Amino acid sequence: MNTKNIKNVILYSFLGFSALVAQEQKIKKANKAFENYAYIDAQKTYLSVVEQGYTSADVYEKLGDSYYFNADLESAAIWYGKLFYEYASNVKPEYLFRYSHALKNIGNYELSDKVMEQFGKVTGVKEQRVKFFNKDRNYLALIEKQSGKFKVYNVEGVNTSGSDFGPSYYNDNTIYFASDRSNIAKKNIHTWTNAPFLNLFKADKDSNQLTNLNNSSKVNGNINSKYHESSTVFTKDGKTMYFTRNNYTDKKKKSDTNGTTKLKLYRAVLKDGRWSNELELPFNSDEYSVAHPALSKDEKRLYFASDMKGTKGLSDLFFVEILGVNKYSEPQNLGSNINTEGRETFPFISNNGDLFFASDGHIGLGGLDIFIAKATPSKKNFEEAYNVGKPINSKYDDFSFILNSSKKEGYFTSNREGGLGNDDIYAFEQVEELITTCDQYLKGIITDAETRALLPGSKVTLLTEDLKPITSTVADGNAFYELPIECDNKYVIRAEEPNYKPTEVDFASSSVFEFNHNQPIQLRKGAPIINNVAAKVGDDLAKLLQLNPIYFDFDKDFIRPDAALELQKVIAVMKEYPNLEIDVRSHTDSRAPFAYNIDLSTRRNKNTIKYIVEKGGMSTSRLTGRGYGEIELTNECADGVNCSEEKHQLNRRSEFIIVKQ
């Protein structure tokens, strides 16, 4: 190689090394911006690095996150997809979930479910989001059942090209909400979203027109600062407001140990028409966020979202008991019925105590979906949460739902297509009640397995998984049966008909509302199967069941406890095979007078049959019998023959002979 070529190699190597160093410096700068939640700035740098050919799993993760946490799930899906396909062995579990979630935003539910299945394999079934997914694998059908209960309308008078969200009722005529409109011209920008900071506004609600919110204006008083304010709730007298604000008290901004300014809850009072005396709630912290307040109807509980210690995911719903002026209990997590490893946020308590909230951890259509959890009878807890369906929910973020229960109307926020800005406020009317109980029915036809003939009058029994009877019915003239069942449960269905072998079928219900399951059952004629042996007329149940001897005390005829245990086995078989008829035969040995043995065995026989009838609930028509004394000895041990005790024992026996099956 000549000198010129050597110089070129050295030059190009140096330039390549310099370019790599430059890229690494850019990534360090982007990572720092990302760690400070300056997602838009970080995003621009990551994109420039990728455009110049540099990629890594970490860059794809952060690029996806920069869109994901700014609710641009369509773009997030692109970068999570690159991570998923180019760095398959390095994908962290949470990015499987985020990719699955983002795929819903572009309508690819099939791939979303496959990625979610992989997420479940990696994290295991104990993960709450996996539990909900496995339980509601037919979630699209479930959501479709729930859909159509609302009519949604665009709202006039409050929405702008910016972000307008978080409506709350002040009274019947006034709505409060958050908006960034006043800071657009001032360029007071939040680096997370590259959008202006939010302030609180209010608007007049037209009593005759739900969609008209007029005369928007900034809230009076000292509430609005140069940082974020949002999400209000008011006491019924209108004199106290709880609201969300950045950690900014007495005109001083505070941050956590990493330099991040969190969200806090504040309380303000109305004085001379102005909100003042803002007071930070005592369970706030510089180290975590507390936001989005909601009040119970009796105003004794304050609900909110937080990522404080004890949170399962990115944010959970909590509550505190209101004990007095600025006196509160310790925060309590609402538990696994509500909270997941994802985001639960924007709670609202309706007049009847039900909880509405937004979540991306529960199974939905994409983005944040709105869910309802019915209050328990005590109003202290909440039942399982259900998706409220379309058109309230969409593949975009849908959140901040409020409802006037008496008027069946309300408002919510969405960043769906068709709005004026990033987030818009929408109005809705509720036209049907939501389905909040999971009613299901098990239905089917009972037929002969060989001839397909209908078998009307067949008895059908619903049993628990461990064979405890729940309820039963009789098939109608068309051999049709119907039984109510609970959701997400395992059952055994038993069908019985005279002259047929009883048949049991295992069955598991689903989690879909008002769902009918078709479960036909075929019955076969044939011998009962006892201990894997096909029993026939003339067989002795005692031998088939390998019963221990039915002992009686000397010269007695009452049923001993050890004998009762054996007779229970006979009862169980007769219950399982209701067509079975038995002839009970009681025998003695020869070591007593003939007449005495006949009398003793007869009394023992009658008490044996009586026990089976009374304890087993059997019809006396299914049992016959007599005492045979020493008439039918099984060996040579007759009168005068010297036999061992063991041989005599063989003659002292009870037989349960099948006479009809």
N, C-alpha and C positions, 0 to 999 in steps of 0.2 A: 504494500500500500504506500503510495507516494505521500509526500509531506502535505500536499494540499488536501488530499482525502482525509488524512488523520485530523487535520485542523477542522474540517467540516464535521466529522464525527463528534469531536470534542464540543464544537459549537452547538450542534443540534442536541446533544446530550444535556448540555448546560441549559439550553432553552427549555427542554422538556422538564428538567428538574426545577427550573425557575417557575414554569407554569404550574407544576404540581404544588410547589410551595405556595404560590399565589392562591390556588384553589383551596388549599388547607386553611389559609388565613381567612378567606371568605367564609368558609364553613364555620370556623371558630366565631367569627363575627355574627353569623346567622344563628348559631347555637346560643350565643349570649342573648340576642334579641328574643329568641324563642323562650328561653328560660325566664325572661322578664315579661312574658305574655305579649310581646310586640309581634304578634303573629303575621301581620301584613308585611312589616319590614323584613322579617325572617323569610317569609315566603318569596319575596322578590329575589333575595340573594340565593336561596336554594334553587329557584328556577334558572337563574343565570348559570349556576354551577352545572346543573343537569344539561343545559343547552350546550355547554362546552365539553360534554362527554363524560363528566364525572358522576358516578352513581354509587350508592351504598344502601344497605338496608336502613341505616339510621336516617339518611337523607330522605328516603321515600316515606319513612314513618312520620318524620316531622313535616314534610310537605303535605301528606295526607291530613295530619292533625291541624295544620294551619287553615285548611279549608273546613275540616270537620267541626272544629270549635267555633267557626264563624257561620255554621249552618249551611255551607255550600257542599252538600253531600254528593252532588253530581260530580264535582271536581275531586272531592275526597276519594270517590270510588275509583277514579282513574289511577291515582297514586298508590292507594292501597292495593289495587289490582296488580300494578307493576311489582310491588313488594311481594305479593302473593305468588306471582308466577316466576319472577327472576330470583327471588331469595327464599324459596319455599321452605328450606330447612331452617331458616333463621326467623320465621314469623312468630312473634310472641302471641300468646293466647288472646290478649286484649285487642290486638290488631285483626285477628280473625273475626272477633265480634264486630269491630268497627267496620270492617269490610262488608260483612254480612248485612249490617245495618244500612250502610251507604248504598248497597246494591238495590235495596227496596226503593230508594229514591229514583232510580232509573227504571223501576218496574221489573227488574230481573229477580222475581221471587224464587224461581227454581234454583238458580245458582246461590242466592242468599241462603236458602234452606240447606244446601249442600255444605256451604262454608260453616253454617251454624252447627251442622252435624259434626264437622271436624273440630270446631270449638268445643263441643260437648265431649268428644273423645279425649281432648287434651286436658280439659279442666275437671272432668268427672261430673257425675250426676248430682253432687251436692251443691254445685253452683246454682244459685237461685234462677238466673236467666236460663240455664239449661233445663231446670225443672219446669219452668213455665213453657219452654219450647217443646219439651217432650210431652207435656200434658196437653198442649194445644197444637198438635201437629197439623190439624185441619183448621188453623187459625183464620185463614181467609174465608172459609165457610162460616165460621163463628162470627166474624166481623160482618159478613154479608147479612147474616140473620139479624144482627143488631142495627144494621144501617136503615136509613130512611125515616128515622124518628124525629129529624129536625129539618127545617128549611133554613138555608143560610143566605144572607143578603150582604151586599156591600154597604158600607156606612158612609154617609156624606157629612162633611163639616169638620172632621178631626184628622183624617189621614193625609199625610204629606209624602214627599219624595224621600224623606228620611225614615226613621224608625218610630212607630207609634204603637204602643202595646200596654198591657197590664191594666185593663179597665177595672174599676171597682165602683160599687154603688155608694154614694154619699147619702143620698135620699132618693125618693121616687123621681126627682126632677134633675138630679145632677150626677154626672159621671166624672170620676177622676181617672187620669191615665198618665203614662210617661211618654215623653217625646224628646227628640234631639233637635227640634226645629229652631229653637231660640239660639242655639250655639253654632249653627251652620255658618253664618256670616263671620262669627268671631274666630272660627277655626280652632276652637277649644277641643282638641282631638284626643281621643282615647287610642293608645297604640295597639291595643288588642284587636280592635275592629277597624281602625283607621276612620272611625266615625266620631261625630261630636258627642260630648257628654250629655246625659239625659237630665231633664228637669220634670217636675210635676206640673200638670195642667188640669183644668177642669172644663167641662162643657155642659150646656143646658140640654136636657133630654126632652124632645118633643113628646108630650103625653099621648098624642094621637098617631105619631109616626115613629116607630121603633128605629128606623134607619137614619133619622135626622138628629145629629148631635151638633148644636149650634153654639156660637159665641165662645169659641175656645179662648182660654186666657190662662196665663201663668197663675199658679196658686199664690194667694196673698200671704205675706209674712216672711219669716226668715228661713223657711224650709229649704228653698232651692239654693244650692251652693255652686261652686265652679266644678264640682265633680258629679258623680251619678246620684240621682234620686229616682226611685221607682216604687211600684207595688205597695199600694196603700190598703188599709182596712180601717173601718170606723165603728165606734160604739153606736148603739141605736139612738142615743140622745144627740149624736152629732158633735159632741164636745171633745172627743179624744180620737186621735189618729195614730195608728202605728204605720211606719213606713220604712223603706229600705234606703240606705245611703252608703256611699264609700266611707271608709274609716276616717271621718273628718269631723272632729268635735272642737268647738270653741276656736274655729278657724285654723285648726292644726291638723295636718294630715299625718296619719301614722301608718307604719308598714310592719309586716312580719319580719322574722329574722333573715329572710331572703330578699327583703326589699320590696315585697308585693303588698299593695294596698287591698285589703279584703273588704267585704260587705258587712254591714252591721244593721241591726234593727234599732229604731228610735221611736220614742213616744212624744207627741206634741199635743197641746191643748188649744182650743179655740178661745181667743179673748179679743173682744171688740172687733169681731169679723176677721181676725188675722190669726194664723197659726204661729204659735210661739212656744217658748220654754221647752225646746227640744231636749229630750233626756235619753241618753244611751241606756239600753236595757242591760241589766247586770250580768246576763249570761253570754254576752258578746265576748269576743277575744280578738286580739291583734293577729292571732295565729291561724284562725279559720274564719270562714264566712258564715253569716246568719242572714237570711233574706226571705222576702215574699211572705208576709204575715197573713194569717186568716184567723177569724174569731169563731168560736162556737156560738150557737144561738143564745145560750144563757150568759155568754161573755165571761165564762169561768176558765176557759182554755184558750191559749194562743198557740196556733200551729205555724210552722215555718219550715223552710228548707235549710240544710246546713251540711258542711263537710267536717263537722267537729269529730272528736274522738268517739268511736262507736258507730261511725258511718260505715255501711256495707260497701258503698260504691263511690261514685264521684260526688253525689249529694243524696241525702236521705231526707225524709220528712220526720220531724220531731214535734213535740208539744211541751208546753209548761202549763202548770196550774197557776192562775192569777190569784194571788193570796191577799193582795191589797195594793195600795199605790206604790208602784215600783218594787213590789214584793212578788217573787215568783218561785215556784218549785224548781228542782233540778230538771233539766231537759230529759225527756224520755223518747226513745226511738219507737216509731210506730210498728216496727217488726216486719217479719218476712212476708206477711200477706200483702204489704204495701211496698216495702223497700227491696231493691235489688242491687247488684254490683254495678249497675248503670246509673242513670240520673233520674231521680224523682224530685219534682219541683213544682212551684206555683199551686199550692193547695187552696181549696175553697170549700167552705162548709155551707151546705144548703140549709134552708129553714127546717127541714125534717132531719137534719143531722148527718146527711150523707156527705161523703168526702169525694170531691172531684180533684184530680191532679194530673200533671203531665209527666210522662215517663218515656224513656227509650230503652229501659230494661225489661219491661213487660212487652209481650209480643204485639206488634202493631204493624202499621202500613209503611212506616219509614219516618225518619226524623223523630220529633217528640209527638206522641199521641196523647189524647185526653182519655182518662179512665174514671170510672165511678166505683166506689166501694161503699156498699150500704152500711149504715150504722147498725150495730147490734142492738137488741132490745134495751140494754142498759145505757146506750148512747155513749159508752166509754171506749168502745173499740170498733173495729171495722171488719166486715167480712171480706171474702175474696174480691179482688178488683176485676172489673170487666171493661173492655174497650167500648166506647160509646158509638163506634161505627162511623160510616160516612153519612153525610158530607162534612160533619164537624172535623173528622180526621181525614188526612190526605197523606201523600208520600212526602210532604214537607213538614216543617215544624208547626205544630198546633198546640197551643198552650194558653194559660191565663184565662180559664173559663169561669164565668160567673152566671148565676141563674136566679131569676125572680120566680120562685116556685109557684106562687099564686097566679101569676100572669102567664106562666109557661113561656118565658122569653128571656133573652140575655145576650151576652157578648162574649167573644173570645178573640184571641190573636193568632195570626198565621202569616207565614212568609210565602204562601202559595202564589202561583201565577195568577195574574188578573188584578193584583193590587197596585197601589200607587208607589209604594216604597219598599224598604227592606222588610219591615213588619207592619202589618195593617190590622186595624180593629174591624171585626165583622159582627153583624147582628144575627140572631137566630130566633126562630119560633119552634117550640117543641110541639109536634103534631101527634106523637104517640108516646106512650110510656116506654121507658127503657126496660129491657129484659134483664133483671138482676138476680133471678133465681134460675137454676139449671134444671128444668123439668124434662124428663125423658120417659119414654114408654117402650116396653118390650112387647112385640106382637108376633104372631105366627099361626101356622096351621099344623094340626096334629094329624099325621097320616100313618097308614100301614106301610112299612118299609118295603114289603114285597109287592103288594097289589096297588099301592098309592091310594087306597080307599080312605075317605075321610073318617075320622074317629071322633064324632061329637060326644060330649059328655066326659071326655078325658079330663082327669084332674092334673092341673099344672101348679107346681109349688116353687116359689122363689126362696132360695136358701142363701145364707152367707157362704163365704169361701170355705169356712170350717163346718158347713152343713147344718147350721142352725136355721130352722124355718123362719121366714119373715112374713110371707103372706101366700095365699093360694087362690086359685080360681078354677072354674070348670069351663071347658071349651064349649062354645055355643053350638047351635044346630048345624053350622057350617064348619065345625071343628076349629073355630077361630078363638084365640085367647089374647088377652091384653093385660099387662101388669105394669104399674108405675115403678120406676127405678130411680135411684139417685145417680148423679154424675160421678165420673171418675171412681168407679167402684168395681169390685170383682164379685161375681155371683156364680151360683150353680142353679140350673133350672131342671127340675125333675118332672117328667110326664109319666102318668100312670093310667092304665086302662085294663079292666078285667080281661083275662086270657092273653095279656101281653106282658112281656118283661119290662119292668120300669126302666126308663132311660134318663140318664143325667147328662147335661151339657154344660161345660164351663163357658162363662160369658163375662166380658169386661165392657162397661159402659164408657162413653166418651165425655168430653167437656163441652159439647155443643148445646146451645139453648134449644129447648123444645124439639128434641130430636127423636124420631121413631126408629127403633131397631127392629129389623125383621129376623126372627129366629125360628124357622120351621123345625119341627121335631118329628122324627120317624120312629115308630115303635115296632119291635119285632116279637113274634111269637117264639116261644122256646123255653127250655128248662132254665131254672134259676142257676146262676153260677155261684157256688159256695166254695171258698178256699180253692179257687181255680178248677173246681170240678163241676161238671154239668149234672145237677141233681135230677133224679127221675123218681117217679112214683115207686114206692117200696123202699127207698133209701132211708137210712136212719140219720136224722140230723145230728144226733149225739156223736156219731162217728165222723160225719162230714166236718163238724165244728170242732172235733177232738175235745169234747167236753170232759171235764173231770167228773168223777162219779157224783151223782146227786145223793149226798148222805143225809140220813135222818138219825136223830138220837135213838138210842136203844128203846124199842117199844113205843116210839113216839111217831107222830105223823105231821108235825108242824115243819115249816120250811126254815132251815137253818141259814145264817148269813152266807156261808160258803156255797150252799145250794142255790141261794137267790142269785148270786153272782153268775152262776152257770145258766140259770133260767133267763137272765137278762140277755144272754147271747142268742137264745132261741127267740126271744121277743124281738130283738133287732132284725133278725132274718125275716120274721113274719111281717114286720113293718116294711122292710125293703121290698118284699114280694107279697103284695096284698091278696093275691089269688091262692096263695099256699094254704092248704088244709092239712092238719096234723092229727094223727092218732097217737095219744100218749099212753104208753104201756109201762106199768110198774111191776117189778119182779122182786121176789125174795129168794133166799136160799132155802134149803130143806130142813134147817135145824129148829123146827117148831112144828106143832100140829098143823096139818094141812088146812083145816078150817080157819085157824088163827092167822095163817099166812095170807089166805085169801082176804080176810077182813082187814088186816093191816095194810096190805098192798092196795086195796080198794080205797081206804081212807087216804093214804099217801097220794094216790092217783088223783083223787078229787081235789086235794089241796094244791097239787102241782098245777092242775088245769085252772083252778080258781086264782092262783097267783098270776099266771100268764094273762088271764082275762082281765083281772083288776089292775095289775101293774102295767100291762101293755096296752090297755084299752082295746082289747080284741073282742070281736063278736064271738059269742059262744058257739055259733054255727061253724066256726073254723076249727074247732077242737072237739075231738071225741076221745074216749079212752076207757080203760078198765084196769083193775088190779088182777094180775095173773098168779099171784102167790108163787108157788114152786112148780107150776104146771109146765113152764117152758125153760127148763134148765139148759144151760149152754154146755154142760159137761157131765161127767159120770157121777157127780156128788149128790146122789139121791139119798133117801132115808137109809140109814145103816151103813153107808159107805164112809170109810175113814178118809177124809180129805184135809188138806192143809187150809189154813185161813185164807191164803191167797186164792185158792181155787174156789172156796165158798164166796169170796168177794166178787168173782166174775159173774156169779148168778144174781147178786144184789145190784140190780141195774135199772136205769130208766131209759126207755127208748122213745124217740120222737119220729114216728114213721110218716113219711110223706104219702098222703092218700090222694092229693090233688095239687096240681101246680099251675 
